[in-house]
């Protein structure tokens, strides 16, 4: 296995976290781009999800509702309209995830629209904070558990032990895992949606490829297997990147296919810290026509450093849930990031927005 310089990664991450954000869009003529989100003002977004099913008759729809309230995101309001026989926003008692559940039994073509008002801002780790943030022990314990797609034994445990060998602290472990993901994995452009999130399958895939649910999911699984609390946050991009990277933002008000999951880890003295190695790999694979395979490339290096501890507020998180059973649904879901639908007893394909007929839009207010 390649040797990873944890010290180099930490130093670059710390340096990036202290750099000021570059206003406006990045000018490609500059030799050394800067991607370093700084603490920003709150920005409000209206996130709308509109669903129209193909035919009348018994049907159900479940739409994710933002359920993250923190120092970087807060919910303002949720409302819905449509012709459902009954509809309500449900909070899952096990995971805290929220979703709009609508039932249709009439003769009209089923239609419903959910509108969520959410405020977000850039998230930046203060590596020198030296504070002692508190968290519910049950929340931290949950962030150390395996799930149906994140087993913490077998090949996952073996790889985690291999990667973190010699790491003295949780921060060292996380840095080693992050660096290993960036150096040894890749974004697979052929993976549908955000990927299934099966981390054993990801490790066994050719070149260890996938998309964000696979790659950030693997990061979370390796961290948990190393004894570091970690969790995925499932959400959607809602605005362009202010730094000009087309792959790091939603470049249209229509965000139907802009779902993205991020990750965070709990570090003593810091609390929950932002992480997103999957977006580093997205820039490497898709930002240009040429696949960049070196994270030290001038286009990639700033993103590689900054996404260890920070992220832009151009994204709305829905929940951190795994293995969630939707009210009235068929089977449990490994995660809830896309609209879900069911006609009769047949589940609809959430990745086929045309056949499912849903649209998501985001507007900055």
VEXDREN-2710 file (C-alpha; in Angstrom, 1 decimal):
% VEXDREN-2710
k/r/px/py/pz
1/UNK/0.0/0.0/0.0
2/UNK/1.3/3.5/-0.7
3/UNK/2.6/5.4/2.2
4/UNK/0.6/8.4/3.3
5/UNK/2.1/11.6/4.8
6/UNK/-0.4/12.4/7.6
7/UNK/1.7/15.4/8.6
8/UNK/1.6/16.8/5.1
9/UNK/-2.2/16.4/4.9
10/UNK/-2.7/18.0/8.4
11/UNK/-0.5/20.9/7.6
12/UNK/-2.2/21.7/4.3
13/UNK/-5.6/21.3/5.9
14/UNK/-4.7/23.7/8.7
15/UNK/-3.3/26.2/6.3
16/UNK/-6.4/26.0/4.1
17/UNK/-8.7/26.5/7.0
18/UNK/-6.9/29.8/7.9
19/UNK/-7.0/31.2/4.3
20/UNK/-9.6/33.9/3.5
21/UNK/-12.3/33.0/1.0
22/UNK/-11.9/34.3/-2.5
23/UNK/-14.9/36.5/-3.4
24/UNK/-16.8/35.8/-6.6
25/UNK/-15.9/33.1/-9.1
26/UNK/-12.4/31.8/-9.4
27/UNK/-10.5/33.2/-12.4
28/UNK/-9.0/30.3/-14.2
29/UNK/-6.1/32.4/-15.4
30/UNK/-4.7/32.4/-11.9
31/UNK/-1.9/29.9/-11.4
32/UNK/-2.8/28.9/-7.8
33/UNK/-6.6/28.6/-7.2
34/UNK/-7.8/29.0/-3.7
35/UNK/-10.6/26.9/-2.2
36/UNK/-10.9/27.9/1.4
37/UNK/-14.4/28.6/2.7
38/UNK/-14.5/31.2/5.5
39/UNK/-17.3/31.7/8.0
40/UNK/-20.1/33.5/6.1
41/UNK/-23.4/35.1/6.7
42/UNK/-26.6/33.0/6.6
43/UNK/-28.2/32.5/3.2
44/UNK/-31.8/31.4/2.9
45/UNK/-33.0/29.0/0.2
46/UNK/-36.4/27.8/-0.9
47/UNK/-36.2/24.1/-1.8
48/UNK/-39.2/22.8/-3.6
49/UNK/-39.9/19.2/-4.5
50/UNK/-42.8/18.6/-6.9
51/UNK/-44.2/15.1/-7.6
52/UNK/-46.8/14.1/-10.1
53/UNK/-47.4/10.3/-10.4
54/UNK/-48.3/8.8/-13.8
55/UNK/-51.7/7.5/-12.9
56/UNK/-54.5/7.7/-10.3
57/UNK/-55.1/5.0/-7.8
58/UNK/-53.6/3.9/-4.4
59/UNK/-50.2/5.4/-4.1
60/UNK/-47.7/6.8/-1.5
61/UNK/-44.9/9.4/-1.7
62/UNK/-42.2/10.1/0.8
63/UNK/-40.1/13.3/0.4
64/UNK/-37.0/14.1/2.5
65/UNK/-37.4/17.2/4.8
66/UNK/-34.3/19.0/6.1
67/UNK/-33.8/17.9/9.7
68/UNK/-30.4/19.3/10.5
69/UNK/-30.2/22.2/12.9
70/UNK/-26.7/23.3/13.8
71/UNK/-24.3/26.2/13.7
72/UNK/-24.2/25.8/9.9
73/UNK/-27.8/25.0/9.0
74/UNK/-31.2/25.8/10.4
75/UNK/-34.7/25.1/9.3
76/UNK/-37.2/28.0/8.9
77/UNK/-40.4/26.5/7.7
78/UNK/-41.9/23.5/5.8
79/UNK/-45.2/23.5/3.9
80/UNK/-46.9/21.4/1.3
81/UNK/-49.9/21.5/-1.1
82/UNK/-51.5/18.9/-3.4
83/UNK/-54.4/16.5/-3.7
84/UNK/-53.3/13.8/-1.3
85/UNK/-55.9/11.9/0.7
86/UNK/-53.8/12.5/3.7
87/UNK/-50.4/14.0/4.2
88/UNK/-48.1/14.9/7.2
89/UNK/-44.5/15.5/8.0
90/UNK/-43.2/12.6/10.0
91/UNK/-40.2/12.4/12.3
92/UNK/-38.6/8.9/12.5
93/UNK/-38.3/8.1/16.2
94/UNK/-35.2/6.0/15.7
95/UNK/-33.1/8.3/13.6
96/UNK/-34.6/11.8/13.8
97/UNK/-35.0/11.9/10.0
98/UNK/-38.0/13.9/8.8
99/UNK/-40.0/13.3/5.6
100/UNK/-43.4/14.3/4.1
101/UNK/-45.6/11.2/3.8
102/UNK/-48.5/11.5/1.4
103/UNK/-51.2/8.9/0.6
104/UNK/-53.4/9.0/-2.5
105/UNK/-56.6/7.0/-3.0
106/UNK/-58.7/9.2/-5.3
107/UNK/-59.4/9.3/-9.0
108/UNK/-57.2/12.3/-9.7
109/UNK/-53.6/12.0/-10.9
110/UNK/-51.6/12.2/-7.6
111/UNK/-49.7/15.5/-7.1
112/UNK/-47.9/17.0/-4.2
113/UNK/-45.4/19.8/-3.7
114/UNK/-43.1/20.3/-0.6
115/UNK/-41.5/23.6/0.1
116/UNK/-38.7/23.9/2.7
117/UNK/-37.2/27.2/3.7
118/UNK/-33.6/26.6/5.0
119/UNK/-30.7/28.8/6.0
120/UNK/-27.1/27.6/5.5
121/UNK/-23.6/29.1/5.8
122/UNK/-20.1/28.0/5.3
123/UNK/-18.7/25.5/7.8
124/UNK/-15.1/25.9/8.9
125/UNK/-13.3/24.0/11.6
126/UNK/-11.4/26.1/14.1
127/UNK/-8.4/23.7/14.6
128/UNK/-7.0/25.9/17.5
129/UNK/-10.3/26.2/19.4
130/UNK/-9.3/24.2/22.4
131/UNK/-12.9/24.0/23.6
132/UNK/-14.7/21.0/25.0
133/UNK/-17.9/20.7/23.0
134/UNK/-20.5/18.3/24.4
135/UNK/-22.6/15.7/22.6
136/UNK/-25.2/13.2/23.8
137/UNK/-23.4/10.0/24.5
138/UNK/-26.1/8.1/22.7
139/UNK/-25.5/10.1/19.6
140/UNK/-21.8/9.4/19.7
141/UNK/-22.4/5.7/20.3
142/UNK/-24.7/5.5/17.3
143/UNK/-21.9/7.1/15.2
144/UNK/-19.7/4.1/16.1
145/UNK/-22.2/1.4/15.1
146/UNK/-22.2/-0.6/11.9
147/UNK/-25.2/-0.7/9.6
148/UNK/-26.5/-3.0/6.8
149/UNK/-24.2/-1.3/4.3
150/UNK/-21.4/-0.4/6.7
151/UNK/-20.2/-3.5/8.5
152/UNK/-17.3/-2.8/10.8
153/UNK/-15.6/-6.2/10.8
154/UNK/-14.0/-8.3/8.1
155/UNK/-12.3/-6.5/5.3
156/UNK/-13.5/-3.1/6.6
157/UNK/-11.8/-3.6/9.9
158/UNK/-8.7/-5.0/8.3
159/UNK/-8.3/-2.0/6.0
160/UNK/-9.0/0.5/8.8
161/UNK/-6.3/-1.1/11.0
162/UNK/-3.9/-1.1/8.0
163/UNK/-4.5/2.6/7.2
164/UNK/-4.3/3.9/10.8
165/UNK/-1.4/1.9/12.0
166/UNK/0.8/4.1/14.0
167/UNK/-1.7/6.9/14.3
168/UNK/-1.5/8.4/17.8
169/UNK/-4.8/10.4/18.0
170/UNK/-8.2/10.3/16.5
171/UNK/-7.2/13.3/14.4
172/UNK/-4.3/11.4/13.0
173/UNK/-6.6/8.4/12.2
174/UNK/-9.0/10.6/10.4
175/UNK/-6.3/12.3/8.4
176/UNK/-4.8/9.0/7.4
177/UNK/-8.2/7.6/6.3
178/UNK/-9.0/10.8/4.4
179/UNK/-5.7/10.8/2.6
180/UNK/-6.0/7.1/1.8
181/UNK/-9.5/7.6/0.2
182/UNK/-8.1/10.4/-2.0
183/UNK/-5.0/8.5/-3.0
184/UNK/-6.5/5.1/-3.6
185/UNK/-10.1/5.5/-4.6
186/UNK/-11.8/7.2/-7.6
187/UNK/-15.1/8.6/-8.8
188/UNK/-16.8/6.1/-11.1
189/UNK/-18.8/8.0/-13.6
190/UNK/-20.9/5.0/-14.5
191/UNK/-22.2/4.5/-11.0
192/UNK/-26.0/5.4/-10.9
193/UNK/-27.0/8.3/-8.7
194/UNK/-24.9/8.8/-5.6
195/UNK/-24.1/5.1/-5.5
196/UNK/-25.6/2.3/-3.3
197/UNK/-23.3/3.0/-0.3
198/UNK/-22.2/-0.7/0.2
199/UNK/-18.7/-0.2/1.5
200/UNK/-17.7/-3.8/1.3
201/UNK/-18.6/-3.8/-2.4
202/UNK/-16.8/-0.5/-2.8
203/UNK/-13.6/-2.0/-1.4
204/UNK/-13.9/-5.0/-3.7
205/UNK/-14.6/-2.9/-6.8
206/UNK/-12.1/-2.3/-9.5
207/UNK/-9.9/0.6/-8.4
208/UNK/-12.2/1.1/-5.4
209/UNK/-14.6/3.3/-7.3
210/UNK/-18.0/4.8/-6.7
211/UNK/-19.8/8.0/-5.9
212/UNK/-20.4/10.0/-2.8
213/UNK/-22.6/7.5/-0.9
214/UNK/-19.9/4.9/-1.6
215/UNK/-16.8/7.0/-1.1
216/UNK/-17.8/9.2/1.9
217/UNK/-19.7/6.1/3.2
218/UNK/-16.4/4.2/3.1
219/UNK/-14.7/7.1/4.9
220/UNK/-17.3/6.9/7.6
221/UNK/-17.1/3.2/7.9
222/UNK/-13.3/3.2/8.2
223/UNK/-13.5/5.9/10.8
224/UNK/-16.0/4.0/12.9
225/UNK/-14.0/0.8/12.6
226/UNK/-11.1/2.8/13.9
227/UNK/-13.0/3.9/17.0
228/UNK/-13.8/7.5/15.7
229/UNK/-17.5/8.6/15.7
230/UNK/-18.5/9.5/12.2
231/UNK/-21.6/9.8/10.1
232/UNK/-22.9/10.6/6.7
233/UNK/-25.2/13.6/6.1
234/UNK/-27.5/13.1/3.1
235/UNK/-28.6/16.2/1.2
236/UNK/-28.7/18.2/-2.0
237/UNK/-26.6/21.0/-3.6
238/UNK/-28.6/24.2/-3.9
239/UNK/-26.3/26.8/-5.4
240/UNK/-23.1/27.2/-7.5
241/UNK/-19.7/27.1/-5.8
242/UNK/-18.4/30.6/-5.2
243/UNK/-15.0/29.3/-6.1
244/UNK/-15.9/28.5/-9.6
245/UNK/-15.6/24.7/-9.5
246/UNK/-18.5/23.4/-11.5
247/UNK/-18.4/20.0/-9.8
248/UNK/-18.8/21.5/-6.3
249/UNK/-22.2/23.2/-6.8
250/UNK/-25.6/23.2/-8.4
251/UNK/-25.3/25.2/-11.6
252/UNK/-29.0/25.5/-12.3
253/UNK/-32.1/26.2/-10.2
254/UNK/-33.2/22.7/-11.1
255/UNK/-31.5/20.4/-8.6
256/UNK/-33.3/17.2/-9.3
257/UNK/-30.0/15.3/-9.8
258/UNK/-27.9/17.3/-7.4
259/UNK/-28.1/15.0/-4.4
260/UNK/-24.8/14.7/-2.5
261/UNK/-23.9/13.2/0.9
262/UNK/-21.1/14.7/3.0
263/UNK/-19.5/13.3/6.2
264/UNK/-18.4/14.5/9.6
265/UNK/-16.3/13.1/12.4
266/UNK/-16.3/13.8/16.2
267/UNK/-12.9/15.0/17.4
268/UNK/-12.2/15.8/21.1
269/UNK/-11.8/19.5/21.6
270/UNK/-13.4/20.3/18.2
271/UNK/-16.8/18.5/18.1
272/UNK/-18.3/17.5/14.8
273/UNK/-15.8/18.4/12.0
274/UNK/-16.7/18.6/8.3
275/UNK/-15.2/16.1/5.8
276/UNK/-15.8/15.4/2.1
277/UNK/-13.1/13.3/0.4
278/UNK/-15.6/12.2/-2.2
279/UNK/-15.8/15.8/-3.6
280/UNK/-12.0/15.9/-3.9
281/UNK/-12.3/12.8/-6.1
282/UNK/-15.1/14.4/-8.0
283/UNK/-12.9/17.4/-8.9
284/UNK/-10.1/15.0/-9.9
285/UNK/-12.3/12.9/-12.2
286/UNK/-14.8/15.4/-13.7
287/UNK/-13.8/19.0/-13.3
288/UNK/-11.8/18.9/-16.5
289/UNK/-11.8/16.7/-19.6
290/UNK/-8.7/15.1/-18.3
291/UNK/-8.8/12.7/-15.4
292/UNK/-6.4/14.3/-12.8
293/UNK/-4.9/11.5/-10.8
294/UNK/-2.6/13.5/-8.5
295/UNK/-4.1/15.3/-5.6
296/UNK/-1.1/17.7/-5.6
297/UNK/-2.3/19.1/-9.0
298/UNK/-2.8/22.9/-8.6
299/UNK/-6.4/22.6/-9.4
300/UNK/-7.1/19.9/-6.9
301/UNK/-4.7/20.7/-4.0
302/UNK/-6.8/23.6/-2.5
303/UNK/-9.9/21.4/-2.5
304/UNK/-8.1/18.4/-1.0
305/UNK/-6.8/20.6/1.8
306/UNK/-10.0/22.6/2.5
307/UNK/-12.5/19.7/2.5
308/UNK/-10.6/18.3/5.5
309/UNK/-12.4/20.5/8.0
310/UNK/-14.6/22.8/5.9
311/UNK/-17.3/23.0/3.3
312/UNK/-19.4/25.6/1.5
313/UNK/-22.9/26.5/2.5
314/UNK/-24.3/25.8/-1.0
315/UNK/-25.8/22.5/0.2
316/UNK/-28.7/21.5/2.4
317/UNK/-28.5/18.4/4.6
318/UNK/-31.6/16.3/5.1
319/UNK/-30.5/13.8/7.8
320/UNK/-27.9/11.3/9.0
321/UNK/-30.2/8.3/9.0
322/UNK/-29.3/4.8/8.0
323/UNK/-31.6/1.7/7.7
324/UNK/-34.7/3.8/8.0
325/UNK/-38.2/2.3/7.8
326/UNK/-40.6/4.7/6.1
327/UNK/-44.1/4.9/7.6
328/UNK/-46.3/2.7/5.4
329/UNK/-43.5/1.7/3.1
330/UNK/-42.3/-1.7/1.9
331/UNK/-38.7/-2.3/3.2
332/UNK/-36.2/-0.2/5.1
333/UNK/-33.9/2.1/3.1
334/UNK/-30.2/2.2/3.6
335/UNK/-30.4/6.0/3.5
336/UNK/-33.0/8.7/2.7
337/UNK/-31.7/11.2/0.2
338/UNK/-34.0/10.9/-2.8
339/UNK/-37.8/11.2/-3.1
340/UNK/-39.5/7.8/-2.7
341/UNK/-42.7/6.6/-4.3
342/UNK/-45.0/3.6/-4.4
343/UNK/-47.9/2.8/-6.7
344/UNK/-50.0/0.1/-5.1
345/UNK/-47.3/-2.2/-3.7
346/UNK/-44.7/-1.4/-6.4
347/UNK/-41.8/0.8/-5.4
348/UNK/-40.8/3.5/-7.9
349/UNK/-37.2/4.0/-9.0
350/UNK/-36.0/7.1/-7.2
351/UNK/-33.1/7.5/-9.8
352/UNK/-35.5/7.7/-12.7
353/UNK/-37.0/11.2/-12.1
354/UNK/-38.7/11.2/-15.6
355/UNK/-40.6/8.0/-15.1
356/UNK/-41.2/8.8/-11.4
357/UNK/-42.0/12.4/-12.5
358/UNK/-40.6/14.6/-9.8
359/UNK/-38.6/17.8/-10.0
360/UNK/-36.6/19.6/-7.3
361/UNK/-35.7/23.3/-7.5
362/UNK/-33.7/25.6/-5.3
363/UNK/-33.9/29.4/-5.1
364/UNK/-31.7/31.8/-3.1
365/UNK/-33.9/34.3/-1.3
END
